[in-house]
Amino acid sequence: MSQTYKGACFCGAVTLEATGEPEAMGYCHCRSCRSWSAGPVNAFTLWKPGAVKVTKGEGEIATYAKTPASERQYCRKCGGHLMTMHPGFGLMDVYAATLPDLEFKPGVHVNYAETVLPMKDGLPKLKDFPAELGGSGEMMAE
């Protein structure tokens, strides 16, 4: 039986569930994620879209797409960030903090060339994205 993780926006108007296990977890250091999350790094959990469903408040979800690569979704009422659809990757990022019961086990840093918060944690540091997702796959030193 698959584990189901429940999450919500800041005010609780939108709730969601992610079932199974994420495809990947890690940190993104790109300027867009930093700006969107209002933090020096963004913790992500990537899921196949079919593993994530909105269970309440679908009409309260607004979407902002600065680029075609990322369709960021948030609550219209409180502005709470929920998830980002990445159509080119066929994956959905449910922000790690949105799923409080999911044990966050990061495996990689992406877009580390843009970091403003160097992290010495022994995890792989990719300059941009993995080659299989259209990046260079180039590794960087801690």
C-alpha positions in Angstrom: 0.0 0.0 0.0 1.4 3.4 -1.0 1.9 6.2 1.5 -0.2 9.3 1.0 1.1 12.7 2.2 -1.3 15.5 2.8 -0.5 19.2 2.4 -2.1 22.6 2.3 -1.5 26.2 1.5 -0.8 28.7 4.3 -4.5 29.4 5.1 -5.8 25.8 4.4 -8.2 26.8 1.6 -6.3 24.5 -0.8 -5.4 21.0 0.2 -3.6 18.3 -1.7 -2.3 14.8 -1.5 0.8 13.1 -3.0 0.8 9.3 -3.1 3.8 7.0 -3.3 7.3 8.3 -3.3 8.8 11.3 -5.1 10.9 10.8 -8.1 13.6 13.0 -6.6 14.2 15.4 -3.8 16.8 18.2 -3.5 17.6 21.8 -3.6 17.3 24.4 -6.4 19.6 27.4 -6.3 18.4 29.2 -9.4 17.5 32.9 -9.1 13.8 32.2 -10.1 13.3 29.7 -7.4 15.1 31.9 -4.8 12.9 34.9 -5.8 9.7 32.8 -5.8 10.4 31.2 -2.5 11.8 34.4 -0.9 14.7 32.3 0.4 18.3 31.6 -0.5 17.4 28.1 -1.7 14.3 26.1 -2.6 13.7 22.6 -1.3 11.8 20.5 -3.9 10.1 17.1 -4.2 9.4 16.0 -7.7 6.4 13.8 -8.5 4.7 12.3 -11.6 1.6 14.5 -12.0 -0.7 11.5 -11.5 0.6 11.1 -8.0 -0.6 14.5 -6.9 -4.2 15.6 -6.6 -5.9 18.6 -5.2 -8.5 17.5 -2.6 -10.0 20.9 -1.8 -10.1 24.4 -3.2 -9.1 23.8 -6.8 -10.9 27.0 -7.7 -8.6 28.9 -5.3 -5.4 27.9 -7.2 -3.8 30.6 -9.4 -0.9 29.9 -11.8 2.0 32.1 -12.8 4.3 31.1 -15.6 7.4 33.4 -16.0 8.7 30.9 -18.5 7.1 27.9 -20.2 9.4 25.6 -18.1 7.6 26.3 -14.8 3.9 26.8 -14.1 4.0 27.9 -10.4 0.7 27.4 -8.5 -0.4 29.2 -5.4 -3.5 30.0 -3.3 -5.5 33.0 -4.4 -6.6 33.7 -0.8 -3.3 33.6 1.1 -0.7 33.6 -1.6 0.7 30.3 -0.1 2.9 28.5 -2.6 1.8 24.9 -3.4 3.5 23.4 -6.4 5.1 23.9 -9.8 4.4 21.9 -12.9 7.4 21.4 -15.2 5.8 20.3 -18.5 9.2 19.7 -20.2 10.2 17.3 -17.5 6.8 15.6 -17.1 7.2 16.3 -13.4 5.5 18.3 -10.7 7.4 20.0 -7.8 5.5 20.0 -4.6 7.5 22.2 -2.3 9.0 20.2 0.5 7.4 22.4 3.2 3.9 21.8 1.7 4.1 18.2 2.7 5.0 18.3 6.4 4.8 14.5 7.0 7.1 13.6 4.1 10.6 12.9 5.3 12.7 15.2 3.2 15.8 13.3 2.0 17.6 15.6 -0.5 19.7 13.8 -3.1 21.0 16.6 -5.2 21.6 20.3 -5.7 20.6 21.8 -9.1 21.6 25.1 -10.6 24.4 25.3 -8.1 26.3 27.7 -10.3 23.8 30.4 -9.2 24.0 29.6 -5.4 24.1 32.4 -2.9 24.2 29.9 0.0 27.0 27.4 -0.5 26.1 24.1 1.3 28.7 21.6 2.3 26.6 18.5 2.8 28.3 15.9 0.6 25.4 15.8 -2.0 26.1 16.1 -5.7 26.2 19.7 -6.9 25.0 20.2 -10.5 25.9 23.3 -12.4 22.4 23.4 -13.9 20.2 20.3 -14.5 20.9 16.6 -15.2 21.7 15.8 -18.8 18.6 13.6 -19.0 16.5 16.8 -18.2 18.2 18.9 -20.8 21.0 20.3 -18.6 24.7 19.9 -19.0 25.0 17.4 -16.2 28.2 19.1 -15.2 29.2 18.6 -11.6 30.6 21.4 -9.4 32.8 21.2 -6.3 31.4 22.0 -2.8 
